[in-house]
Amino acid sequence: MAPASLTVGLIQLTVGDDPQANLEQTVPLIREAAHQGAHLVLTPEATNLLSPDRNRQRRLLRPEAEDPTLAALRTEARDLGIWLMIGSLALATDDPDGRFANRSLLVDPQGNIRARYDKLHMFDVTISDTESYRESAAYRPGDRAVLTRVEGVPVGMTICYDLRFPQLYRQLAQAGARVLTVPSAFNPVTGDAHWQVLLRARAIETGCFVLAPTQCGIHPSPHSPDRPPRRSHGHSLVVDPWGTVLADGGETPGCTIVSLDLQAVDRARSRIPSLTHDRPFAAPEDHDDTPDRH
C-alpha cells in the first residue's frame, strides 16, 4: 500500500567540467537532505558533468556500468537508506555515431537501480543571436516513457526540455503517475519567462505533484577557458496537484525539504477530473473561410 505522505529533498547544484569536484559538491547535500528526513532525494539534470567542450566530454564520460559518479551515489543511497533519483547523468553509449545518453536513474535504499529514463526531447533551440544549443549533436534521444514506483508511489520520470511536451505528462498521469519528476538545467532567459508557469501547468493538467530539482548559477569550466561559461536559472520547485508552489530553492546550491500529502492528488482530481474526459476528435484542417460569391 502506498504511504499517505512522502518527504522529499530536492538538491540544487552548480556543477562544472570536473566530475570529481561535482561529486564532492553533491554528496554532502544528499547527506544533508537525508539527515533532515527525506525518504526520496532528487538531484538535477547533468549531475556528473556540464562542459561546453565535446572533446572533454568524450574523454571523461563512461558507460553506465563504469561511471564513477553513479557508483558513488549508489553507495550513498545504500548507506543512507534512501531512494535517490539521480536527475540525469551524461553517459557514454555504444551508439555508432558516438552520441551520449542523458539518463535519469532511480536508485533504491539497497543501492539497486530500479528505473532508467533517457531524455526523449532534445534541446535544439536558438535563444538569441549569441546563444544556441544543439543537444542532439552530442546526445541521442530516448524512445520510451518511464513510470516507476518509490515506496509504492507511482512516479513518472522526465528531464528538462520534456517539460514543453504536455502529452508526455498526460500519458504518464493516465498510466497512474501521482508524482512527476523534472530534473533540469534550465536556461536563465527561458527560465525567467517559462520555468514556473510550465511546471505549474503540468501539475494542474495532471493532478500530480511535480518535483523539479535544477542547476543554478555560473557553471565553472576551468578546463575550457576559451569557451563562454554556461548559466542556469535555479529555482528548484515543488508544485502540488492544484498548482500551488510549495517550495522554491532560490538561486544558490542547497537542499529543499518538503513533505508531500499524497491525498492531495485525489482531492485535486476529484474536483477537476479532466484526466477522464478525453474525447476523440478529427485532426485539424486548414480551411479557407472566404465566403463563396456566386
N, C-alpha and C positions, 0 to 999 in steps of 0.2 A: 504494500500500500504506500502511495506517495505521501510524504510529510505535508503538514499544513503550512509549514514555513520553511524557508531556506535562507541561511545567512551567506551572503556573497561578498567577496573582496575584489575590487577592480584595481589593477596595477597600472599606473601611468608612468611611462618611461621616456627618456631621451637617449635612444641608442645611437651608436655611431658605426664606424667601419672596422671595429675591433671586437670580434665575438667574445673574447675572454673578458674584456672590460665591460661589455654589455651584460654578460652573465654575473659579474661581480656587482653590478647595479641592481639586477633583477632579483637575485636570491634573497637579500635582506628584506626587500619589500614583500616578497611572498611569505617569508617567515613572520613579518610584522602582521600581515593580514591573518595568517593562521592563528597567531597568538591573540588576536582580537576576536577570535571566534568564527572566522569564515570557514564554512564547510566546502564551498566552491570558490576557488581563486582563479581569476582570469587575467591574462597578460595581453598586450596589444599585438596588432599585426607587426611582422618583422622583428620579433623579439630577439633573434640572434644577430641580425646584421642589417644595416641600412648604409649602402655605399653607392655613390654615383659612378663608380669605376667598374665596368663589366669585367675587365681583366682581373681585378682584385676579387670580385665575386667568384670567378671561375677558379682562382687559386684557393680560396678559403672554403667554399661550400662543399658539403659532403652529402652522400645519400643518407636517408633516414637512419639506417642501421648503424651508421658511423658518425652521426652528428654529435659532437661533444656537448652542445647546449641541451639537446634532448636527453642525453644520458644523465646529465647532472640534474635536470628538472624532474625526471622520473624518480631519481633518488630522493629529491626533496619532497615530492608528493608522498612517497612511501614513508619517509622518516617523520613527516608532519601529520600523516594520516588524513590527508585532504584530497578532494577532487581538484584537479588542475586543468583548466582549459588554456592550453598554450595558443594564444591568439593566432599566430602563424609563425612558421619558420621558413626561411628560404633554404631549399634543399636541392642538391644535385639529383638528376634523374638519368635514366638510360635512354632518353629520347634521342633519336638520330640527329636532330637539329641542335642538340646541346642545351635546350632551354631548361630552366629550373622549374620547381614546383613552389607555389605559395600555399603552404599546407597548415591548416589548423588541426591540433591533436588534443583529444581528451584523455587524460591520464587518471586512473582511479587510485584510491588510497593504498593499494598494494604496489603501485608503480607500473601497472599494466596499461598499455594503450588500448582504450576502449572504442575510439572512433577517430576517423580521419576525414578531413574535408579539404579538397583542393579548390581554391577560389575559382568560381565559374566565370566571372566577368572581368575582363582586363581593362585597366585604366589607361586607355589610349585617348588622350584629350590634349587640347591646346588651351591653356589657362589665359595666356597673354602673348604678346609679341616676343617676350623673352623667356617664357616658361611653358614647356610642354612635356608630356610624359607619353612613353610608348611601352607600357608594361609587357605587351605581347611580344616585344622584340627579345625579351630575356626570359619570360615565364610562359609556360603553356597552360591554358585554362583547363579546369576540371570539366567533368561531363555528367555529374550527378549531384542531386541534393542529398543532404545527410540529416537524419533525425536520430538522436541518441537519447540516453537517459542518465540523469545524475540523481542518485538516491531515489530512483523510481520516477523522477520528474522528467517528462519528455522535453527535450531541448533541441531546437533547430540551429544548425551551425551555418554561419555565413561570414564573409570577410569584406569590409570596407566598401568598395565600389558596387558590390552586390546590393547595397542599400538603395540604389536608384532603380531597382527592378522589383516592383511590388508583387508581381506574380509569384516570385520565388517565396516570399514570406507568406503569402496567402496559401500556397500549396503546403508549406511546412505546417502552418496552423491547422489546415483542414486534415492533415495527416496525424495531428494530435499534439503538436508542439504547444507548450504553455509558457516557455521561455525561449527567447531568440537571442543569439549572441552575434555581435557585430564588432569584433576587434578591428582596429583601423589605424591608419597613419594618414589622417585627412589633411589635405592642403589648407593653409590658412585662408586663402581667398574664398574657396568654396565652403570652407568650414564656417566662416563668419556668416555666409549667406544661407547655407542649407543644412548644416550638421544637425542642429537641434530639431528643426522643423521636420526633416526627413525621419529622424528617429521617433519623434512623437507620432508622425503619421503611420509608420509601420506598427507601432504599439496599438494605436486606435483602430486601424484596419483589421488587425488580427485578434485583439483582445489578449495579447501576450505581454509579459514583462520583456523589456528589451535591455540587454546588458551590453554596453559599448565601451570597453577599455581602449585607450588610444595613445599614440605617441604625442609628444609635445615639444615645443621649443626648437632650438637650432641644433641639428644633428652634427656632432663632430666628425670630421673626415680628415684627420691629420696625414693619412697615407695618400690622400689625393688633393694636395693643396692647390692644384691648378683648377679644380672644379668648384663651382659655386655651391655653398652649403645649402642643404635642404632644410626646410622648416615644416613643422607640423602644428596643427591647430590646438591640440589638447582638449580639455573639457570632456573627459570621460563621463558618460552619463548612465544613470539607471532611470528608466521610464516605466511607469506602471501601466496596466492594461487600459486605463481610462485616459492615458496620455499625459499624466502628471509627472514632471521631473522630480524624482525622489532624491537625487544626489548629482552633484557636478564636481568633477575632480579638479577644476581650475586649470592653471597653465604651467604647473611645475610638477616634477615627478613626485609620486607618493602613492598611497593606497586609500581607497574609499570603501567603507564597510556599510552594508545595508542588509536589513532583514526583510525578506520578501514574504508578504502574506499571500500565499498561493491561492487562497479562496477568492482573492480579488479577480482572478481570471474568470471564474464562474459568474461573479456578480456583474462584471462588465459585459460578458457575452449574453447574459440573460436580459440585460437592458437593451442592448443593440445586437440582435442575433444575426448579423449580416453574413457570417460565415456559412449560414444555412440557406441563404436567399439567392444563390446563383441561379440565373436563368439563361438558357441557350439563346443566342441571337445571331442573325446573319452578319457576315463581315461587312464593313462599310464600303460603299462605292462612291466614286466621285461623280455626283450628279450635277448636270448643268441646269440650274433653276431658272434660266432665262425663259420667260413665257413665250409660248408659240404665238405667232402672229399670222393669221390666215385672212 
